[in-house]
Amino acid sequence: MFCWLSRLFRDLSRSTGRTTQPIWGSLSRSLILSSQRSIPELSSFVARTNTCGELRSSHLGQEVTLCGWIQYRRQNIFLVLRDFHGLVQVVIPQDESAASVKKILCEAPVESVVQVSGTVISRPPGQENPKMPTGEIEIKVKTAKLLNSCKKLPFEIKDFVKKTETLRLQYRYLDLRGAQMQYNLRLRSQMVMKMREYLCNLHGFVDIETPTLFKRTPGGAKEFVVPSREPGKFYSLPQSPQQFKQLLMVGGLDRYFQVARCYRDEGSRPDRQPEFTQIDIEMSFVDQTGIQSLIEGLLQYSWPSDKDPVMVPFPSMTFAEALANYGTDKPDTRFGMKIVDISDMFRNTEIGYLQDALSKPQGTIKAICIPEGAKYLKRNDIESIRKFAVDHFNQEVLPVFLRANRSWNSPVAKFIMEEQGLGLIRLLEIQEEDVVLVTAGENKKACSLLGKLRLECADLLEARGVVLRDPALFSFLWVVDFPLFLPKEENPQELESAHHPFTAPHPSDIHLLYTEPQKVRSQHYDLVLNGSEVGGGSIRIHNAELQRYVLAAVLKEDVKLLSHLLQALDYGAPPHGGIALGLDRLMCLVTGAPSIRDVIAFPKSFRGHDLMSNAPDSITPEELKPYHIQVSWPTDSAKKRAR
């Protein structure tokens, strides 16, 4: 594990002719000793002897001191004490000599913090609780101390009690006491620690912190700005440590990682936070296969023991295949309902809508088959699907049903020739009571629409009891060969980076960069889990001339903003690449949480507000003066539009 230290000692000895200083030996020994400690001591340095959740029959007769919160109390005979580790039953003494102890434990409100000392005893026969890990024992209390009384709570500290998310975020410190939040945050901590072990101890990565105050980066997401005391000059909070980790490779660090805080000013999005955490990685002299193998090993090593093990290698799919089969670049491969191209089957169709689509450039006819759709989808579901297609994609969707007598039920059934019908059954493997959704139009648009409808129909079927996506299954997938550039939405004649401007072009497509840049594939790869992107990275451009051309000639960016990086690439930059795993989203999927806010200790609301502290907050004009800025207040009409 620490062979690099041994080599360092040996090399130093050779170069100096002397043995190394004792500090290196002691460092090596301390690192090895710390790595060998596997069982945590949960009651060291504190005023308890044990945690509430660890006591078992093997502790019978032991004198213990416990600290925790009163979960509930019954008939002033016993109470349940809770801490981060679990629950234990405490018997309230009833004899006169222990009146003071009884008074404390009976009068303290629920959720008060107490310390109790006593003896571990067996529960009376028949009163054991097999649902509690500590259900065979209880504590016979001798002394008790009220550490802090609790006022009336805004909600009960029980996971089954329904609470609005607004209330949970407003009283986040109370919400954190719940068993589910405790599990989520502790599992997150354990996985991050295992990732550190894998990267640093097993593969020699260096954990390096990079600056939070930086400058504006061209392209990509919007960044938060921070005023400085120099008039008209601002810092930007980095949306990722991208430039710094590349510069670390130029600096010869070879293998970098960081649990990095990142910031994006992207407004209200349900699956995003303005501040979030990445497992950020960069390596020198690596290719795409090397990065993928590293991440597969990292996730396999750090994967929770209470989940099914991760199987490697992960399957891989090109961007073009993902779009053609699933209508998205982050497909959920836990279920079928793939998109099928049926254009050739309907070349001679009499259906005008389909004829019109095929006559246009990139025109195509696509379909998906919804198993037992006729059984589970109602008429208003089909109407909602058709309305969604028109409202969001300006596309028509034709529903086609296969009857028991193998005839078709559809508004266009009379136009479907027998040969076409048999071809549909064969291609889509249609069974009785299945529903086929057909759309036609420009290829990418048609695939994107059916990709959305595939997920929408899966939601509808599962809401009616059909199991399509196993929640215990973790289906990882690499998506590769993305386009290097995409047309800008606001001006399709101009190009923007599909990933970021530092991504290297595919070696086979470099010649197209100077003639047809829109056709160039990139060395960009995404990691997808159950239909969510949990990681993304690329091999970087390490040639200054090529990087300058991409920025200036293709993306029309001001190269002066990146003069420091371009200069660094001119000074012997090694080939390098990396990836960032979205820790929040990964943990959300691992724990099965409904939102990434459930795996973050103190998240922002949907609108980016901290409901507990009321951030962001206003500051006075006097406080703004040193930064040479003033607030331009919106008009009443602008305020109304913002609402």
C-alpha positions in Angstrom: 0.0 0.0 0.0 2.8 2.4 0.8 5.4 1.1 -1.6 5.8 4.7 -3.0 7.1 5.7 0.5 9.6 2.8 0.5 10.9 3.8 -2.9 11.2 7.4 -1.8 13.3 6.3 1.2 15.5 4.2 -1.1 16.0 7.0 -3.7 16.8 9.5 -1.0 19.4 7.2 0.5 21.0 6.7 -2.8 21.2 10.4 -3.7 22.6 11.6 -0.3 24.5 8.5 0.8 22.8 8.8 4.2 19.7 7.2 5.8 16.6 9.3 5.7 15.4 11.3 8.7 13.2 9.4 11.2 10.2 11.5 10.4 9.6 9.5 7.2 9.7 6.2 9.1 7.3 7.5 11.8 4.9 8.8 9.1 4.9 5.5 7.3 4.2 3.6 10.6 1.4 6.0 11.6 -0.2 5.8 8.2 -0.1 2.0 8.3 -1.4 1.8 11.9 -4.3 4.1 11.1 -5.2 2.1 8.0 -5.4 -1.1 10.1 -8.0 0.3 12.5 -11.3 -1.1 11.1 -13.7 -1.0 14.1 -14.6 2.5 15.1 -14.7 3.4 18.8 -18.0 5.3 19.1 -17.8 6.3 22.8 -14.2 7.5 23.0 -13.6 11.0 24.5 -17.3 11.5 25.5 -19.5 11.3 28.6 -21.1 7.9 27.7 -19.7 4.3 28.0 -21.9 2.9 25.2 -24.3 4.0 22.5 -28.0 3.3 22.7 -28.0 1.0 19.7 -25.1 -1.3 20.5 -26.3 -3.0 23.7 -27.2 -6.7 23.4 -27.6 -9.8 25.7 -23.8 -10.0 25.8 -23.8 -6.8 27.8 -26.0 -8.2 30.6 -24.9 -7.1 34.1 -22.7 -4.3 32.8 -22.9 -0.8 34.3 -23.4 1.7 31.5 -23.9 5.4 30.9 -26.0 6.5 28.0 -26.7 9.9 26.4 -29.6 10.7 24.0 -33.0 12.0 23.3 -36.2 10.8 24.8 -38.1 9.1 21.9 -41.3 8.4 23.8 -42.5 7.5 27.2 -45.2 5.0 28.2 -47.2 5.2 31.5 -44.2 6.7 33.3 -42.9 3.1 33.6 -40.3 3.1 30.8 -39.0 5.3 28.0 -37.1 4.7 24.8 -33.8 6.6 24.5 -32.4 7.4 21.1 -29.1 8.4 19.8 -27.4 8.3 16.3 -26.8 4.5 16.7 -30.3 3.3 17.7 -32.9 2.9 20.4 -32.9 1.3 23.8 -35.6 0.8 26.4 -35.0 2.4 29.8 -36.9 1.3 32.9 -38.0 4.3 35.1 -37.5 3.4 38.8 -40.7 3.3 40.8 -39.4 3.0 44.4 -39.4 6.0 46.8 -35.6 6.1 47.1 -35.3 6.9 43.4 -38.0 9.6 43.4 -35.6 12.3 42.0 -34.6 10.0 39.1 -38.3 9.3 38.4 -39.1 13.0 38.5 -36.4 13.8 35.9 -37.4 11.1 33.5 -41.2 11.5 33.9 -41.3 15.3 33.6 -38.8 15.9 30.8 -40.6 16.5 27.6 -40.2 14.2 24.6 -37.0 15.0 22.6 -35.3 16.4 25.8 -31.6 15.4 26.1 -30.8 13.2 29.1 -27.9 11.2 30.5 -28.8 7.9 32.3 -26.6 5.4 34.2 -27.6 1.9 35.2 -27.4 -1.8 34.6 -28.1 -3.8 31.5 -30.8 -6.4 32.4 -32.9 -8.9 30.4 -36.5 -7.9 29.5 -39.2 -9.9 31.3 -40.2 -13.1 29.4 -42.6 -12.4 26.7 -41.8 -8.7 26.6 -38.9 -9.0 24.1 -39.1 -6.9 21.0 -37.7 -8.8 17.9 -38.1 -5.6 15.8 -35.5 -3.7 17.8 -31.8 -4.8 17.7 -31.7 -4.0 21.5 -35.1 -5.7 22.0 -33.8 -8.4 24.4 -32.5 -6.0 27.0 -33.3 -2.9 28.9 -31.6 -0.5 31.2 -32.4 -0.5 35.0 -31.6 3.2 35.8 -29.8 4.3 38.9 -29.0 7.9 38.1 -30.3 10.4 35.6 -29.5 13.9 34.5 -31.5 16.3 32.4 -29.0 17.9 30.0 -31.4 20.0 28.0 -35.2 20.3 28.0 -37.1 20.5 24.7 -39.9 22.9 23.8 -42.9 21.9 21.8 -41.6 20.8 18.3 -43.0 21.9 15.0 -43.2 18.2 14.0 -42.6 14.8 15.5 -39.1 13.2 15.0 -40.5 10.1 13.3 -39.9 9.1 9.7 -43.5 8.0 9.1 -44.9 11.4 10.1 -45.6 13.4 7.0 -43.9 16.8 6.8 -43.8 19.3 4.0 -40.4 19.8 2.5 -40.6 23.5 3.4 -41.1 22.7 7.0 -38.2 20.1 6.9 -35.8 22.7 5.4 -37.0 25.4 7.8 -36.1 23.2 10.8 -33.4 21.2 9.2 -31.5 20.6 12.4 -34.6 18.7 13.7 -35.1 16.8 10.4 -31.6 15.5 10.6 -32.5 13.6 13.8 -34.7 11.3 11.7 -33.4 7.7 11.0 -33.5 8.1 7.2 -31.5 11.3 7.2 -29.0 9.8 9.6 -28.6 6.8 7.4 -28.2 8.9 4.2 -25.5 11.2 5.6 -23.6 8.4 7.3 -23.7 6.2 4.2 -22.4 9.2 2.2 -19.5 9.7 4.7 -18.6 6.0 4.5 -18.6 5.9 0.7 -16.5 9.0 0.5 -14.0 7.5 2.9 -13.8 4.3 0.9 -13.2 6.4 -2.2 -10.3 8.2 -0.5 -8.8 4.9 0.5 -9.1 3.5 -3.1 -7.7 6.6 -4.8 -5.0 7.6 -2.3 -3.9 4.4 -0.6 -4.3 1.9 -3.4 -3.6 4.1 -6.5 -1.4 7.0 -5.4 -3.7 9.9 -6.0 -3.0 13.2 -4.3 -5.9 15.0 -2.5 -5.4 18.7 -3.4 -7.7 21.7 -2.6 -8.2 24.2 -5.4 -9.3 27.9 -5.0 -13.0 28.9 -4.6 -12.4 32.5 -5.8 -11.5 32.4 -9.5 -12.3 34.2 -12.7 -15.1 33.9 -15.3 -14.8 30.8 -17.5 -16.0 31.0 -21.1 -18.9 28.7 -22.1 -20.7 26.3 -19.8 -23.1 27.1 -17.0 -23.7 30.6 -15.5 -21.4 31.3 -12.6 -21.9 33.2 -9.3 -20.0 36.4 -9.1 -18.3 37.7 -5.9 -17.4 41.5 -5.7 -13.9 42.5 -4.9 -12.6 45.8 -3.4 -11.1 46.8 -6.9 -13.7 48.9 -8.8 -15.4 46.9 -11.5 -13.6 43.6 -10.8 -15.3 40.4 -9.7 -14.3 36.9 -8.8 -16.4 34.0 -10.0 -17.2 30.9 -8.0 -15.9 27.9 -10.1 -18.5 25.6 -11.7 -15.8 22.9 -11.4 -12.0 22.8 -10.7 -11.5 22.1 -14.4 -8.7 24.5 -15.2 -6.9 23.9 -11.9 -6.8 20.2 -12.3 -5.4 20.5 -15.8 -2.8 22.9 -14.5 -1.9 20.3 -11.8 -1.1 17.9 -14.5 1.1 20.4 -16.2 2.7 20.8 -12.8 3.6 17.1 -12.7 1.3 16.0 -9.9 0.3 13.1 -12.2 -2.8 11.9 -10.2 -5.2 14.4 -8.5 -8.5 14.1 -6.8 -10.7 16.3 -4.6 -14.0 16.2 -2.9 -14.8 19.5 -4.6 -17.5 22.1 -3.8 -18.8 23.5 -7.1 -21.3 26.3 -7.9 -23.7 27.0 -10.8 -26.2 29.8 -11.0 -28.8 27.8 -13.0 -32.0 29.0 -11.3 -34.8 26.7 -10.2 -34.2 23.1 -11.2 -35.6 20.1 -9.2 -32.5 17.9 -9.6 -29.9 20.6 -9.1 -28.5 22.7 -6.3 -26.6 26.0 -6.7 -23.8 24.5 -4.6 -23.0 20.8 -5.0 -20.2 18.3 -4.5 -18.1 16.4 -7.0 -15.6 13.6 -6.7 -13.1 15.4 -9.0 -10.4 13.3 -10.7 -7.6 14.0 -13.2 -4.7 11.8 -14.5 -1.7 12.2 -16.8 -0.8 9.8 -19.6 -4.2 8.2 -19.6 -6.8 7.3 -22.2 -10.6 6.9 -22.0 -10.3 3.1 -21.2 -8.0 3.9 -18.3 -10.5 6.5 -16.8 -13.4 4.1 -17.2 -11.5 1.2 -15.5 -10.5 3.5 -12.6 -14.1 4.6 -12.0 -15.5 1.1 -12.2 -13.0 -0.1 -9.6 -13.7 3.0 -7.4 -17.4 2.3 -7.3 -17.0 -1.4 -6.8 -14.6 -0.7 -3.9 -16.7 2.0 -2.2 -20.2 0.4 -2.9 -22.3 -0.1 0.3 -22.2 -3.6 1.7 -26.0 -3.6 2.2 -26.6 -3.3 -1.6 -26.1 -5.8 -4.4 -22.5 -5.7 -5.5 -21.5 -3.7 -8.5 -20.6 -5.8 -11.6 -17.8 -4.6 -13.8 -17.0 -3.8 -16.5 -20.0 -1.5 -17.2 -21.6 -1.8 -20.6 -20.9 1.0 -23.1 -23.1 2.7 -25.7 -22.4 5.4 -28.2 -24.3 8.7 -28.1 -25.9 7.9 -31.5 -27.1 4.5 -30.2 -28.5 6.0 -27.0 -30.5 8.6 -28.9 -31.7 6.0 -31.5 -32.8 3.4 -29.0 -33.8 5.4 -26.0 -34.3 9.0 -27.2 -31.9 10.4 -24.6 -28.1 10.5 -23.8 -28.8 9.1 -20.3 -31.0 6.0 -20.9 -32.5 3.9 -18.1 -31.6 0.4 -19.2 -33.5 -1.4 -16.5 -36.5 -1.9 -18.8 -37.1 -2.3 -22.5 -39.6 -0.4 -24.6 -36.9 0.6 -27.0 -37.5 2.9 -29.9 -37.7 1.1 -33.3 -37.3 2.7 -36.7 -40.2 1.6 -38.9 -39.6 4.0 -41.8 -38.8 1.3 -44.4 -42.1 -0.5 -43.6 -44.2 2.6 -44.4 -42.4 3.9 -47.5 -45.6 3.3 -49.5 -48.1 4.3 -46.8 -51.3 6.1 -47.6 -51.2 7.9 -44.2 -50.6 11.5 -45.2 -48.9 12.5 -41.9 -46.3 9.7 -42.4 -45.8 10.4 -46.1 -45.1 14.1 -45.4 -42.5 13.3 -42.7 -40.6 10.8 -45.0 -40.4 13.4 -47.8 -38.4 15.8 -45.7 -34.6 15.7 -44.9 -33.8 13.5 -41.9 -37.5 12.4 -41.9 -38.2 9.2 -40.1 -41.0 7.1 -38.6 -40.4 5.7 -35.1 -42.4 3.6 -32.6 -42.3 2.2 -29.1 -44.4 -0.7 -27.8 -46.0 -0.4 -24.3 -46.5 -3.9 -22.9 -50.2 -4.4 -21.8 -50.8 -0.7 -22.5 -54.4 -1.4 -23.4 -55.0 -3.0 -20.0 -53.4 -0.4 -17.9 -53.6 2.9 -19.8 -56.9 4.8 -19.8 -58.3 6.8 -22.6 -57.4 10.1 -20.8 -53.8 8.8 -20.5 -53.6 8.4 -24.2 -55.1 11.8 -24.8 -52.6 13.3 -22.3 -49.7 11.7 -24.2 -50.9 13.1 -27.5 -51.4 16.5 -26.0 -47.9 16.4 -24.5 -46.4 15.6 -27.9 -48.2 18.6 -29.5 -47.5 21.1 -26.7 -43.8 20.3 -26.2 -42.6 18.9 -29.5 -45.2 20.1 -32.0 -45.5 16.4 -33.1 -48.4 14.1 -33.7 -48.5 10.7 -31.9 -50.6 7.9 -33.3 -51.7 5.2 -30.8 -52.1 1.7 -32.3 -53.8 -1.2 -30.4 -53.6 -4.9 -31.4 -56.9 -6.6 -30.9 -57.4 -10.2 -29.8 -58.3 -11.2 -33.4 -55.0 -9.7 -34.5 -56.7 -6.7 -36.1 -55.7 -3.1 -35.4 -57.6 -0.5 -33.4 -56.4 2.9 -34.4 -57.6 6.1 -36.1 -55.5 5.1 -39.1 -56.2 1.3 -38.8 -57.8 1.1 -42.3 -54.6 2.5 -43.9 -52.4 -0.2 -42.3 -51.8 -2.9 -44.9 -51.6 -6.5 -43.9 -47.9 -6.7 -44.7 -47.2 -3.6 -42.7 -49.2 -4.9 -39.7 -47.3 -8.2 -39.7 -44.0 -6.3 -40.0 -45.0 -4.2 -37.0 -45.8 -7.3 -34.9 -42.5 -8.8 -35.8 -40.3 -5.8 -35.4 -41.8 -4.6 -32.1 -42.7 -8.1 -30.8 -46.2 -6.9 -30.2 -48.6 -9.1 -28.0 -52.3 -8.8 -27.4 -53.2 -5.7 -25.3 -50.0 -3.9 -26.2 -50.1 -0.3 -27.3 -47.8 1.0 -30.0 -47.1 4.8 -30.1 -46.0 6.0 -33.6 -44.6 9.4 -34.4 -42.9 10.8 -37.5 -40.7 13.8 -38.2 -37.0 14.9 -38.0 -35.0 12.0 -36.6 -33.6 13.6 -33.4 -36.9 15.3 -32.6 -38.9 12.0 -33.1 -36.5 10.1 -30.9 -36.5 12.7 -28.2 -40.3 12.7 -28.0 -40.5 8.9 -27.8 -37.7 8.9 -25.2 -39.9 11.2 -23.0 -43.0 9.2 -23.6 -41.2 5.9 -22.8 -40.4 7.2 -19.3 -43.9 8.8 -18.9 -45.5 5.5 -19.8 -43.3 3.6 -17.4 -44.4 5.9 -14.6 -48.1 5.3 -15.5 -47.7 1.5 -15.6 -45.8 1.4 -12.3 -48.4 3.7 -10.7 -50.9 0.9 -11.6 -48.8 -2.0 -10.1 -46.6 -3.1 -13.0 -43.0 -3.6 -12.0 -40.7 -2.3 -14.8 -37.8 -0.7 -12.9 -36.4 -2.8 -10.1 -35.5 -0.2 -7.3 -32.8 -2.6 -6.0 -31.1 -2.9 -9.4 -28.3 -0.5 -10.2 -27.8 -0.4 -14.0 -24.6 1.5 -14.8 -23.8 2.5 -18.4 -21.0 4.4 -20.2 -22.2 6.7 -23.0 -19.4 7.6 -25.4 -18.6 9.3 -28.8 -20.6 12.5 -28.1 -20.4 15.3 -30.7 -17.7 17.7 -29.8 -19.9 20.7 -30.7 -23.6 21.4 -30.8 -25.5 24.3 -32.6 -26.5 27.1 -30.2 -30.2 27.2 -29.4 -30.4 30.9 -29.9 -28.3 30.9 -33.1 -28.0 27.4 -34.8 -25.4 28.8 -37.2 -22.9 29.1 -34.4 -21.4 26.2 -32.3 -20.9 25.7 -28.6 -19.1 22.9 -26.7 -21.2 19.9 -26.0 -19.1 19.2 -22.9 -16.6 22.0 -22.3 -14.0 23.8 -24.5 -11.1 21.7 -23.2 -12.4 18.4 -24.5 -10.2 16.7 -27.1 -11.6 15.7 -30.5 -11.8 12.0 -31.4 -8.5 11.1 -33.1 -10.3 9.8 -36.2 -12.1 13.1 -36.6 -9.4 15.7 -36.2 -9.3 16.4 -39.9 -12.9 17.4 -39.8 -12.2 20.1 -37.2 -11.0 22.5 -39.9 -13.7 21.8 -42.5 -16.9 20.3 -40.8 -16.5 20.9 -37.1 -20.2 20.0 -36.4 -19.4 16.4 -37.5 -16.5 15.9 -35.1 -16.9 13.4 -32.3 -15.3 14.0 -28.9 -13.4 12.0 -26.3 -16.1 12.8 -23.9 -17.7 10.0 -21.8 -20.7 10.1 -19.4 -21.5 7.6 -16.6 -25.3 6.9 -16.4 -27.0 5.1 -13.5 -30.7 4.2 -13.8 -31.4 7.0 -16.3 -29.5 9.7 -14.4 -26.1 11.1 -15.3 -23.8 10.6 -12.3 -20.5 11.4 -13.9 -18.9 13.0 -16.9 -15.4 13.5 -18.2 -13.1 13.6 -21.1 -9.6 13.4 -22.5 -8.4 17.0 -22.6 -6.7 19.0 -25.3 -3.0 19.2 -24.3 -1.7 21.1 -27.3 -1.8 24.9 -27.0 -2.2 25.5 -30.8 -5.2 23.1 -31.0 -6.8 24.6 -27.9 -6.4 28.1 -29.2 -8.0 27.1 -32.6 -11.0 25.6 -30.9 -11.5 28.6 -28.6 -11.0 31.3 -31.2 -11.9 29.9 -34.6 -14.7 27.4 -33.7 -16.3 28.8 -30.5 -15.5 32.5 -31.1 -14.4 32.9 -27.5 -12.0 35.6 -26.2 -8.7 33.6 -25.8 -7.4 36.3 -23.4 -9.7 34.9 -20.7 -7.6 31.7 -20.8 -4.2 33.0 -21.6 -2.8 31.4 -18.4 -4.0 27.9 -19.5 -2.8 28.3 -23.1 0.6 29.4 -21.8 0.8 26.4 -19.5 0.0 24.0 -22.4 2.9 25.5 -24.3 5.3 24.6 -21.4 5.3 20.8 -21.8 1.8 19.7 -20.8 1.4 15.9 -20.7 -1.5 14.1 -22.3 -4.2 14.0 -19.6 -7.9 13.3 -18.9 -10.3 13.1 -16.0 -13.8 12.8 -14.8 -16.1 14.2 -12.1 -18.7 12.1 -10.3 -21.8 14.0 -9.0 -21.7 12.9 -5.4 -25.2 14.3 -4.5 -27.0 12.6 -7.4 -25.0 9.3 -6.9 -26.0 9.2 -3.2 -29.6 10.0 -4.0 -29.8 7.0 -6.3 -27.9 4.7 -3.9 -30.2 5.5 -1.0 -33.3 5.6 -3.0 -34.1 9.2 -1.8 -36.8 11.1 -3.7 -34.5 14.2 -4.0 -30.9 15.2 -3.8 -31.9 17.5 -1.0 -32.4 14.3 1.1 -28.6 13.4 0.9 -27.3 16.9 1.7 -27.1 18.1 5.3 -28.2 21.7 4.6 -29.5 22.0 1.1 -31.1 25.0 -0.6 -34.8 25.0 -1.6 -36.1 24.6 -5.1 -35.7 28.3 -5.6 -32.1 28.3 -4.2 -33.0 29.7 -0.8 -31.9 28.5 2.7 -35.2 28.5 4.5 -33.6 27.9 7.9 -31.4 31.1 7.8 -33.3 33.1 5.1 -30.3 33.3 2.9 -29.7 35.0 0.5 -30.2 38.2 2.6 -29.9 41.9 1.9 -27.0 44.0 3.1 -26.9 47.8 3.8 -25.6 50.4 1.3 -22.7 51.1 3.7 -21.6 47.5 3.6 -21.7 47.6 -0.2 -19.5 50.8 -0.5 -16.1 49.0 -0.3 -17.1 47.0 -3.3 -18.0 50.0 -5.4 -21.4 48.5 -6.4 -25.0 49.5 -5.7 -28.3 47.6 -6.0 -30.6 48.5 -9.0 -34.1 47.7 -7.6 -36.6 46.2 -10.1 -39.8 48.1 -10.9 -43.1 46.8 -9.5 -44.1 45.3 -12.9 -40.7 43.5 -13.1 -41.3 42.1 -9.6 -44.8 40.8 -10.7 -43.2 39.1 -13.7 -40.6 37.5 -11.5 -43.3 36.0 -9.3 
